[in-house]
């Protein structure tokens, strides 16, 4: 090493005085001699790490493919303390923009069609994370989603999204880890995947309903234990604050804003996932694989709120024992990806604002969606995709169905760091869920680091 350093000093002193440090490229042969020109028997010298110095600020994902605008970044820039490598800070931003046209055909009124063109920020987020030591870290974000949304051009307000303490491998094994406070519970694969890594920014309607059915925005304050065994088996167990009354939407899409809950228990439940084939393990929870690698995973979850009691504004008794079943399957092989999920909601309220039935009528609701994408890695990472969703919001009664079909294409200019997309979507609502057809065309974009 000393020989190389002395050779470098000599080369810099006598051969490169007129060249800036950023432009210097040095090479060495098998004997350790240093040269300023390349040759077949010479290898480049890493000038940055020549003295053994550690890089303390990182952002580029070195395992990323080379996109049109370069390699994608990791989520957030990482700053590592020079005097303690176990202590670090991450900071970054995420912006998703949408330009959209919405045409609505109200089937309950003849010849009542409307058209709305708008532009809004689908997601605006500032994200931070901090490492406190070898095992503990903190993650949070501040968000103002759907800013400038609707005819009213609503600005919205900033709120806290994730805000949790993670305790990783406290016993030296990946089988046992902990999260505390505002962390997602895995009620749905697509809801658990970070929104920067989903194929379509607007998730399926049935998945969004699952996100509110058990716990507020699937991250009401909770405590969870999770882990994996060689990525073959993964699990999560959690308990915490249950859903909010104004998020307990009935089968006819009415929010339960008039509910007065007097008793409510914690939610409890968990999820298990398996990757049964060797070499097909799921290493990262994502929908966007950029045509790299392969995986196959099956999963199932059961979540419940044992007690929800109270009354609505009309005095109807509310006595619910909510539960949610989720089953998922996903796989990708190089450029091809497909995933599907099934949901079943138990103790679904048919209508909140009824003055007839005491107590409130409840039943079951179920449905599914499937998403597929193909990434053309040899054609600038252009990726067409499609999704279909079918949801019966109240089983056994007519007119409560919702179906949605969309097709689109994403162009990964720099992976998920910079991408643009075009989406066309057709939604059909039954008599009791809106009685309308809605067609949407949107242009999307994402920037994050």
Buried (B, 14 or more C-beta within 10 A) or exposed (E): EEEBEEBBEEBBEEBBEEEEEEEBEBBBEEEEEBBBEEEEEBEEBEBEEEEEEEEEEBBBBEEBBEBEEBBBBBBBBBBBEEEEEEBBBBBBBBBBBBEBEBBBBBBEEEEEEEEEEBEBBBBBBBBBBBBBEEBBBBBBBBBBBBBBBEEEEEEBEEEEBBBBBBBBBEEEEBBBBBBBBBBBBBBBBBBBBBBBBBBBBBBBBBBBBBBBBBBBBBBBBBBBBBBBEEBBBBBBBBBBBBBBBEBBBBBBBBBBEBBEBEEBBBBBBBBBBBBEEEEBBBEEBBBBBBBEBBBBBBBBBBBBBBBBBBBBEBEBEBBBBBBBBBBBBBBBBBBBBBBBBBBBBBBBBBBBBBEEEEEBBBBBBBBBBBBBBBBBBEEEBBBBBBBBBBBBBBBEBEBBBBBBBBBBBBBBBBBBBBBBBBBEBBBBBBBBBBBBBBBBBBBBBBBBB
